């Protein structure tokens, strides 16, 4: 069933309607994983990094991994079944997900038409008791169970791919 309302108001309505427990934190705007470390220390749970990608065939991907992960972008296509990837443009992110750079989150899929963006969640995060993601803006963090993120994605009409994400060798 698709969410009737989009955006942060729709997100909160869906969290309540699905009885998904969450913890909300407000903080300064953070644009990078490095900047987010300043606020992460006070927020328990696994922290995330989100990559908005476009493959060589024109398909868009949203990949969520642990904040400290170094993703091997050359090996990623084989792991998720796509063509060579590069970072998506801000205009495409705003058009497809309704968010701006720095606010990337799997929860932005509430704004995406089913089939417009493939969503991939790191297997460890999907099983985590608590993961922290932006609530569609980079001045807040929502902590919720990885299983509940998957539940929300399915509720919005997106079947997430849960897999091991290839790490870049040091």
ROTI-852654 format. One record per residue: residue number from 1; chain; y, z, x of N, C-alpha, C in turn. Coordinates in pm, 1 decimal, always signed. Atoms other than C-alpha are relative to their C-alpha. Example, Ala and Ser with C-alpha at 12.3 -4.5 7.8 and 13.67 -1.06 7.14 Angstrom:
! residues 2
  num  cadena   n_north      n_up    n_east  ca_north     ca_up   ca_east   c_north      c_up    c_east
    1       A    -119.0      +0.0     +89.0    -450.0    +780.0   +1230.0    +120.0      +0.0     +90.0
    2       A    -119.0      -6.0     -82.0    -106.0    +714.0   +1367.0    +109.0     +73.0     -77.0
//
This chain:
! residues 170
  num  cadena   n_north      n_up    n_east  ca_north     ca_up   ca_east   c_north      c_up    c_east
    1       A    -118.2      +0.0     +84.5      +0.0      +0.0      +0.0    +123.8      +0.0     +88.4
    2       A    -119.5     +10.2     -81.6    +335.8     -99.2    +144.7    +105.4     +99.7     -44.1
    3       A    -108.8     -90.9     +30.8    +628.9    +138.1    +165.0    +104.9     -73.5     -83.1
    4       A    -103.5     +59.8     +83.5    +889.4     +71.9    -102.1    +132.3      +4.8     +74.5
    5       A    -124.0     -15.8     -75.0   +1174.8    +206.8    +106.7     -28.8     -22.5    +147.9
    6       A     +13.1     +19.9    -143.8   +1227.2    +103.1    +465.2     +97.0     +92.7     +71.1
    7       A     -91.8     -81.3     -77.9   +1416.8    +269.2    +745.5     -42.8    +145.3      +4.5
    8       A     +33.8    -140.8     -20.6   +1429.6    +637.5    +824.2     -20.8     +74.7    -131.9
    9       A     +18.2     -63.8    +130.2   +1465.0    +739.8    +459.6    -140.6     -29.0     -54.1
   10       A    +134.6     +36.5     +43.5   +1146.1    +549.7    +374.1    -107.0     +67.4     +82.8
   11       A     +95.0     -68.0     -88.6    +970.1    +696.7    +675.7     -21.6    +143.7     -44.8
   12       A     +13.0    -139.8     +42.8   +1043.2   +1052.4    +565.7     -67.5     +10.5    -137.2
   13       A     +64.0      +0.1    +131.2    +943.6    +970.0    +207.0    -150.7     -21.3     +14.2
   14       A    +142.6     +26.1     -20.6    +609.5    +832.7    +330.6     -70.2    +117.9     +66.7
   15       A     +58.3    -118.4     -62.7    +547.0   +1134.7    +554.2     -29.3    +106.8    -105.4
   16       A     +17.4     -99.0    +105.9    +595.4   +1360.4    +251.8    -107.2     -46.2     -99.1
   17       A     +95.6     +51.4     +99.7    +399.8   +1137.2      +9.5    -143.7      +5.3     +49.8
   18       A    +135.0      -1.4     -58.0    +102.9   +1120.2    +247.4     -39.6    +138.2     +52.5
   19       A     +23.3    -138.6     -44.8    +127.9   +1495.4    +325.1     -32.0      +5.5    +149.4
   20       A     +19.0      +2.2    -145.4    +154.6   +1424.7    +697.5     +91.1    +105.1     +62.5
   21       A     -82.8    -100.4     -67.0    +269.0   +1728.7    +894.4     +67.7     -60.2    +123.5
   22       A     -74.1     +48.3    -116.6    +534.9   +1658.9   +1157.0    +103.4    +104.2     +38.8
   23       A    -108.3     -85.3     -47.7    +792.5   +1836.4   +1365.3    +110.7     -91.2     +49.7
   24       A    -114.6     +83.9     -37.5   +1138.2   +1683.5   +1403.0     +88.1     +72.5    +100.3
   25       A     -92.1     -52.1    -101.8   +1366.4   +1734.1   +1703.2    +117.8     -94.9     +10.8
   26       A    -120.8     +78.8     -24.2   +1723.1   +1613.7   +1742.1     +41.6     +22.8    +144.8
   27       A     -40.4     -12.4    -140.5   +1858.3   +1545.0   +2091.8     +98.8    -110.3     +35.6
   28       A     -91.0    +104.1     -47.5   +2094.7   +1333.1   +2297.7     -71.8    -134.6      -0.4
   29       A     +59.5    +133.7      -4.7   +2039.9    +958.4   +2298.9     -69.8     -20.3    +134.2
   30       A     +74.8     +33.5    -120.5   +1772.6    +851.4   +2548.0     -41.8    -146.5     -10.1
   31       A     +29.1    +142.9      -0.8   +1716.0    +490.9   +2648.2    -119.5     -37.2     +86.3
   32       A    +111.1     +27.8     -90.2   +1445.3    +515.4   +2913.9     -93.4    +120.7      +4.7
   33       A     +94.1    -110.6     -18.2   +1137.8    +724.6   +2988.8     +61.4    +103.8     +93.5
   34       A     -62.9     -91.8     -95.0   +1330.6    +874.0   +3280.2    +101.5     +90.7     -70.5
   35       A     -97.7     -79.8     +73.9   +1614.5    +986.0   +3051.5     -68.4     +94.2     -98.3
   36       A     +67.4     -83.3    +100.3   +1370.3   +1118.6   +2792.7     -65.5    +122.6     +62.1
   37       A     +59.6    -117.4     -66.1   +1216.7   +1353.7   +3048.9     +91.9    +122.1     -11.0
   38       A     -95.1    -110.8     +13.3   +1533.7   +1561.5   +3012.1     -21.9     +78.0    -129.2
   39       A     +22.1     -67.5    +127.7   +1449.1   +1638.7   +2648.9    -147.3     +30.3     -24.9
   40       A    +144.1     -16.7     +22.3   +1067.1   +1611.3   +2665.5     -51.6    +137.9     +37.3
   41       A     +50.6    -127.5     -49.7   +1024.1   +1937.6   +2852.2      -3.2    +105.9    -109.9
   42       A      -7.3     -98.5    +107.5   +1117.9   +2131.8   +2538.4     -82.2     -38.0    -123.0
   43       A     +74.7     +48.2    +116.0    +894.9   +1929.1   +2305.0    -148.2      -9.8     +36.8
   44       A    +142.3      +3.6     -34.0    +517.9   +1996.4   +2312.0     -68.1    -128.0     -48.3
   45       A     +79.2    +115.9     +40.2    +261.1   +1715.7   +2290.5     +12.0    -114.2     +99.1
   46       A      -0.4    +119.3     -85.4    +201.8   +1374.4   +2445.6    +125.3     -82.5     -29.9
   47       A    -119.5     +83.1     +16.1    +513.7   +1168.3   +2503.0     -37.6    -145.8     +20.8
   48       A     +38.1    +140.3      +3.3    +513.3    +793.6   +2458.8    +103.7     -92.8     +61.9
   49       A     -82.8    +112.5     -45.1    +648.5    +471.2   +2601.4     -44.3    -116.5     -87.3
   50       A     +29.8    +109.3     +91.2    +670.1    +166.0   +2378.5     +52.9    -130.8     +56.3
   51       A     -35.6    +130.6     -54.6    +673.1    -195.9   +2489.5      +3.0    -103.0    -112.5
   52       A     -12.3    +109.0     +96.4    +802.5    -472.9   +2263.9     -16.9    -128.6     +79.0
   53       A     +38.7    +115.5     -80.6    +638.3    -789.0   +2395.7     -12.2    -126.1     -84.8
   54       A     +24.5    +130.3     +62.8    +612.6   -1158.5   +2315.6     -97.3     -73.2     +89.8
   55       A     +94.0     +72.8     -84.8    +316.3   -1363.6   +2431.0     +38.9    -147.2      +8.4
   56       A     -32.5    +140.1     -25.9    +322.1   -1722.1   +2555.2     -25.2     -89.0    -120.8
   57       A     +25.0     +75.9    +122.2    +196.2   -1837.4   +2215.4    +103.2     +28.6    -109.0
   58       A    -105.8     -31.9     +96.0    +499.1   -1685.4   +2039.8     -26.8    +121.3     -87.0
   59       A     +32.4    -118.6     +79.5    +325.3   -1377.9   +1892.0     +69.3    +123.1     +58.8
   60       A     -66.5    -123.4     -42.6    +500.4   -1040.1   +1905.3     -98.4    +116.4      -4.4
   61       A     +89.0    -114.4     -16.7    +332.0    -716.6   +2012.6     +82.7    +125.6     +22.5
   62       A     -58.2    -130.9     -26.3    +429.2    -349.2   +2002.9    -112.5     +85.8     +56.3
   63       A    +104.9     -73.7     -70.7    +226.0    -150.1   +2255.5     +51.3    +140.7     +30.1
   64       A     -37.7    -139.5     -21.2    +240.6    +231.9   +2262.2     -99.4     +64.4     +95.5
   65       A     +80.5     -61.5    -105.2    +114.1    +413.4   +2571.5     +60.0    +136.0     +36.8
   66       A     -59.4    -124.5     -47.8    +159.9    +756.6   +2731.1    +123.5     -28.4     +85.4
   67       A    -127.9     +20.3     -69.7    +509.3    +795.6   +2879.8     -17.6     -27.3    +149.1
   68       A     +17.8     +14.7    -144.9    +375.0    +817.4   +3235.2     -82.3    -123.2     +38.7
   69       A     +85.9    +116.1     -28.0    +154.8    +506.3   +3204.2     +78.1    -112.2     +68.0
   70       A     -54.0    +120.7     -64.1    +219.6    +208.9   +3430.3     -90.5    -113.8     -46.2
   71       A     +81.2    +103.9     +61.8     +94.3     -85.8   +3225.8      -6.5    -123.6     +89.0
   72       A     +20.6    +124.0     -73.8     -53.6    -384.5   +3406.6     +19.1    -116.1     -97.1
   73       A     -32.9    +106.6     +94.6    +117.9    -665.6   +3215.1     -80.3    -127.9     +24.8
   74       A     +83.7    +117.4     -28.0     -99.1    -928.0   +3388.6    -139.5     +16.3     -58.9
   75       A    +133.1     -26.9     +54.8    -422.6    -761.1   +3272.0      +3.0     +28.2    -150.2
   76       A     -11.2     -36.0    +140.9    -292.2    -663.7   +2928.2     -48.9    -109.7     -95.2
   77       A     +46.5    +103.5     +94.5    -352.8   -1004.0   +2760.1    -151.2      -2.0     -20.7
   78       A    +145.7      -3.3     +15.2    -727.2    -986.3   +2829.7     -44.0    +122.0     -81.2
   79       A     +36.8    -123.8     +68.9    -738.8    -628.7   +2696.7     +29.7      -6.2    -149.9
   80       A     -39.2      +1.0    +141.3    -564.4    -708.8   +2367.4     -20.7    -135.4     -67.3
   81       A     +31.7    +129.4     +59.3    -662.0   -1072.8   +2318.1    +120.2     -86.7     -31.0
   82       A    -116.2     +85.8     +20.7    -337.8   -1256.9   +2363.6     +24.8     -84.3    +124.1
   83       A     -40.5     +81.0    -114.5    -167.0   -1501.9   +2596.8     +91.2     +83.8     +89.3
   84       A     -89.0     -68.2     -94.8     +54.2   -1406.9   +2893.1    +118.9     +60.8     -74.4
   85       A    -108.1     -70.2     +70.2    +319.3   -1152.6   +2785.5    +124.1     +17.3     +86.2
   86       A    -126.7     -36.8     -61.0    +683.1   -1087.9   +2864.4     +72.4     +90.1     -99.8
   87       A     -72.8     -88.5     +90.0    +934.5    -846.4   +2718.4     +73.4     -81.1    -105.5
   88       A     -66.6     +66.8    +110.9   +1069.2    -945.5   +2377.9    +150.2     +19.9      +8.1
   89       A    -146.3      -6.0      +2.4   +1437.7   -1007.5   +2318.9     +47.7    +101.9    -102.8
   90       A     -59.8     -98.7     +90.6   +1662.5    -749.4   +2154.0     +20.9     -58.4    -139.5
   91       A     -24.4     +62.2    +130.8   +1748.4    -996.5   +1876.9    -128.7      -5.7     -82.9
   92       A    +128.2      +4.8     +70.4   +1379.5   -1037.6   +1789.6     -42.4    +139.6     -45.0
   93       A     +32.8    -138.5     +34.0   +1328.3    -660.7   +1794.1     +79.0     +43.8    -122.8
   94       A     -84.2     -38.5    +113.0   +1619.7    -609.5   +1557.6     -41.5     -74.1    -126.9
   95       A     +39.0     +81.2    +115.8   +1506.5    -892.8   +1328.6    -135.4     +43.1     -56.6
   96       A    +136.2     -30.1     +45.0   +1138.1    -795.0   +1314.2     -24.2    +147.7     -30.1
   97       A     +27.2    -143.5     +12.5   +1148.3    -415.6   +1350.6    +116.9     +80.5     -54.6
   98       A    -115.9     -70.3     +52.9   +1499.0    -326.5   +1237.6     +51.2    +111.5     +88.1
   99       A     -44.5    -103.0     -94.5   +1567.6    -119.4   +1549.6     +65.5     -66.2    +120.2
  100       A     -65.0     +50.1    -120.1   +1769.0    -155.6   +1867.4     -74.4     +47.3    +124.2
  101       A     +64.4     -44.1    -124.7   +1650.8    -132.0   +2229.9     +30.2    +148.1     +26.2
  102       A     -12.4    -143.2     -24.9   +1593.1    +228.0   +2332.0     -58.4     +83.5    -113.5
  103       A     +52.7     -70.6    +116.7   +1461.3    +318.0   +1987.0    -139.3     -48.7     -38.7
  104       A    +129.9     +59.3     +32.4   +1124.6    +141.8   +2006.0    -101.5    +110.7     -28.0
  105       A     +95.1     -98.7     +48.6    +852.5    +330.6   +1822.9    -101.8     -69.5     -89.3
  106       A     +94.8     +60.4     +94.4    +532.3    +248.2   +1636.3     +43.5     +21.7    -144.5
  107       A     -46.9     -26.2    +135.4    +705.3    +397.2   +1331.5     +94.7    -108.5     -49.7
  108       A     -85.3    +111.6     +41.3    +938.0     +93.3   +1329.2     -79.3    -104.6     -76.7
  109       A     +82.0     +93.9     +76.0    +644.6     -96.0   +1179.7     +21.6     +15.6    -150.0
  110       A     -37.4     -13.9    +140.4    +768.0     +40.9    +845.4     +91.4    -114.6     -40.7
  111       A     -95.8    +107.6     +27.2   +1032.9    -233.6    +872.3     -58.7    -139.1     +19.7
  112       A     +59.1    +129.2     -35.2    +795.8    -511.5    +983.6     -85.7     -54.7    -113.7
  113       A     +88.0     +66.0     +96.0    +633.5    -759.6    +750.8    -141.8      -0.9     +58.7
  114       A    +137.5      +5.8     -51.6    +253.9    -737.9    +779.8     -28.9    -136.0     +64.1
  115       A     +33.9    +121.5     -73.2    +132.9    -990.4   +1036.7    +109.7     -51.9     +90.8
  116       A    -110.9     +49.3     -82.4    +474.0   -1034.1   +1202.5      -3.2     +54.4    +142.2
  117       A      +9.3     -66.3    -130.4    +406.4    -794.3   +1492.8    -135.9     +69.4      +4.7
  118       A    +127.2     -70.5     -19.1     +67.1    -679.0   +1622.7     +29.2    +132.3     +69.6
  119       A     -24.9    -131.5     -57.5     +61.4    -309.1   +1701.8    -125.2     +49.3     +71.6
  120       A    +109.1     -48.4     -84.6    -152.1    -163.3   +1980.4     +32.5    +143.2     +42.1
  121       A     -16.1    -140.9     -37.1    -199.9    +209.2   +2040.9    -104.0     +35.0    +105.3
  122       A     +90.6     -48.2    -103.3    -351.4    +355.1   +2356.0    -103.8     +93.1     -63.5
  123       A    +109.6     -76.3     +59.4    -690.7    +507.1   +2269.2     +19.1    +150.7     +12.7
  124       A     -22.4    -143.8     -18.4    -602.0    +846.5   +2414.5    +105.9     +54.2     -93.9
  125       A    -105.5     -43.9     +92.1    -283.3    +868.1   +2207.6     -51.2      +2.9    -143.9
  126       A     +52.1      +6.7    +137.0    -467.2    +767.2   +1891.6     -81.7    +124.1     -33.8
  127       A     +84.2    -117.8     +21.3    -693.6   +1070.2   +1937.1     +73.8    +131.0     +26.3
  128       A     -74.5    -120.4     -38.2    -421.8   +1312.9   +2049.0     +37.0     +84.6    -121.2
  129       A     -36.4     -94.3    +105.3    -350.9   +1621.3   +1843.3    +147.2     -16.1     -38.6
  130       A    -142.9     +18.4     +27.2     +21.4   +1554.0   +1878.2     +57.9    -101.5     +97.2
  131       A     -75.7     +93.9     -81.9    +218.9   +1257.0   +2000.6    +143.9      +0.5     -49.3
  132       A    -142.6      -1.8     +29.3    +594.7   +1227.2   +2011.2     +55.0    -141.0      +5.2
  133       A     -56.7    +133.6     +12.7    +772.5    +913.7   +1895.0    +139.2      +9.9     -61.6
  134       A    -132.3      +3.2     +62.6   +1124.1    +816.6   +1789.7     -12.5     -23.2    -150.5
  135       A      -3.0     +24.3    +144.8   +1205.4    +827.0   +1416.2     +93.2    -118.0     -33.0
  136       A     -78.2    +122.9     +16.5   +1361.1    +474.7   +1436.8    +136.5      +5.3     +68.3
  137       A    -124.8     -12.8     -77.2   +1646.7    +598.1   +1655.6     -30.3     +85.1    +123.1
  138       A     +29.1     -69.7    -125.5   +1667.8    +734.1   +2008.3     +71.2    +134.4     +13.8
  139       A     -62.1    -132.6      -2.0   +1849.3   +1056.5   +1914.5     -88.9    +103.7     -69.4
  140       A     +93.5     -92.6     +61.1   +1541.5   +1218.3   +1768.4    -141.3     -28.2     +44.3
  141       A    +142.0     +11.2     -30.0   +1172.2   +1276.1   +1821.4     -77.6     +62.3    -114.7
  142       A     +92.6     -55.5     +98.1    +896.7   +1325.3   +1567.0    -132.8     +25.2     +70.3
  143       A    +132.2     -33.2     -52.4    +577.9   +1501.6   +1672.6     -99.1      +0.7    -114.1
  144       A    +104.5      +5.4    +101.7    +267.8   +1416.7   +1469.5    -131.0     -39.9     +65.8
  145       A    +131.7     +32.2     -54.3    -103.2   +1360.8   +1518.3     -14.8    -150.5     +18.4
  146       A     +26.4    +141.7     -23.0    -216.5   +1029.5   +1664.7     -68.9     -63.5    -119.7
  147       A     +70.3     +52.0    +117.9    -449.0    +985.3   +1366.0     +96.8     -24.8    -115.2
  148       A     -97.9     +18.3    +107.5    -150.0   +1023.1   +1133.8     +90.7    -119.9     +26.9
  149       A     -74.5    +122.5     -31.5     +40.9    +749.8   +1317.9     -82.2    -120.3     -47.4
  150       A     +87.6    +108.4     +45.5    -258.5    +521.9   +1253.7      -1.0      -9.1    -152.5
  151       A      -0.2      -4.1    +146.6    -261.9    +630.0    +890.6    +127.7     -62.4     -56.7
  152       A    -126.9     +58.6     +43.6    +106.4    +541.5    +850.2      -0.7    -151.0     +19.1
  153       A      +3.1    +143.9     -27.7     +57.0    +201.5   +1012.3     -83.2     -72.7    -105.3
  154       A     +86.5     +62.1    +102.0    -227.7    +121.0    +773.2     +65.8      +4.0    -137.8
  155       A     -71.1     -13.6    +127.6     -23.4    +247.6    +478.2    +105.3    -111.1     -15.2
  156       A    -103.6    +103.7      +2.2    +246.7      -6.7    +571.5     -57.6    -141.4     +11.7
  157       A     +62.4    +131.9      -2.6      -5.8    -291.4    +589.7     -28.4     -55.6    +138.2
  158       A     +25.6     +42.8    -137.9     -61.4    -303.4    +966.8    -128.7     +66.1     +49.2
  159       A    +123.0     -55.9     -55.8    -409.9    -261.0   +1113.9     +20.0     +13.2    +150.8
  160       A     -24.5     -17.3    -143.4    -348.8    -108.2   +1457.3    -124.1     -28.7     +84.4
  161       A    +106.5     +14.9     -98.0    -556.4    -207.9   +1756.7      +4.9    +125.3     +87.2
  162       A      +9.8    -119.3     -84.6    -672.4    +105.2   +1938.2     -89.4     -36.9    +116.5
  163       A     +75.7     +43.1    -116.5    -784.1     +34.0   +2292.7     +50.8     +68.2    +126.5
  164       A     -43.3     -46.2    -131.7    -767.8    +135.5   +2656.3     +98.1    -103.9     +53.8
  165       A    -102.9     +88.6     -54.2    -453.3     -13.5   +2808.9     -15.1      -5.2    +152.4
  166       A     +18.5      +9.4    -145.8    -496.1    -147.1   +3164.6    +119.5     +56.1     +77.0
  167       A    -103.5     -62.0     -83.4    -303.9     +51.5   +3423.4     +25.3     -83.8    +124.7
  168       A     -40.0     +68.3    -122.3    -115.3    -101.0   +3711.6     -50.2     +80.9    +119.3
  169       A     +47.2     -67.5    -121.1    -273.9     -19.5   +4047.9    +119.7     +39.0     +85.7
  170       A    -111.0     -45.6     -86.2     -54.3    +179.0   +4286.7     +10.9     -77.4    +127.2
//
